Amino acid sequence: MNVYDDKKMTTDVLSTQKHIADGCNAFANEAASPEVKNAFMDILNDEHRLGHEVFDLMSRRGWYPTETAPADKIACVKNKFSQGAQG
């Protein structure tokens, strides 16, 4: 029997939040008017907030382990993207 436990349900919720945010992002980028774009941006902000709440819950329960990035790697990525923005 396939048990849908709390971890699986929460993982599914986070995946769904990511999918909704992706859609809202695309719709906001292609909005035909500022009002429609603003509406999608509001929804997108809510979806990001909800997704982060789910991520925090999973992280606290040990279901989404993350590592702290070393400062030198962070600096390298910042440098890479700042150069790309200037080019």
N, C-alpha and C positions, 0 to 999 in steps of 0.2 A: 504494500500500500504506500502510495506517495503522500507523505505528510508535508503540508504547507505550513512550516513553523514560522515563528516571528522573524527569524533572520531572512528566510526566503521572501516573506511578504514585504519586509522593509526594503530588501534589495529590489524587488519589483516596483515598489513605490518610487524609489530613487531613479530607477531606469525610466519610469513613466514621466517623472518630473523633468528629466533631461530631454526626453522626446518632446514634451510640451514646450519647453524653453526653446528648443531648436526650431519648432514650427513658428512660435511667436516671433523669434528673431527674423526668420525669413519673411514673415508677413509684414513686420515693421519696416524691413528694408525695401519692400515693394509696395508700400502703402501709397495710395493715390492722393491722399490729402494729409495735411498736418494733424487734423483731428483724429483720423484713423491711425496714423503713426503713433500719436501720443497715447491712444487707447491701448494699442499693442505694447507699447513701452511700459505702461502701467502694469499690464498683465505679466509681461516678461519679468519685471522687477519682483512682482509677487511670486512668480514661479521660482526665481532664483532664491528668494528668501525661504520659501518652503523646502526647496531642494537642499539648501544648506542646513536647515533644521533636521531634515532626515539624515543627512551626512553626519551631523554632530551626534545624533542619537546612535547611529551605527558605529561611529568612532568610539564613543563612550562605552559601548557594549563589546568592543573588540572585534566587531564584524567588518570594519573598514580600517585596517591598520595603515598608518602612514609613517614615513620617516622624515625627520628634519633634514633639509638640504644643507650641505656645507656652504658657508659664506662664499667661498671661492667659486663654486658652481653657480650660485645665484648671480654673482658679479659677472660671470662669463655669459650667462643667458641675457642679463640686462644689456651688456655691451653688444651682443649679437643683434638684439632687437632694436636697440637705439641706432645702430649702424644701418639696419635695414630700413628704418623710418626715414633716414636722411638720404638714402640712395634712390 
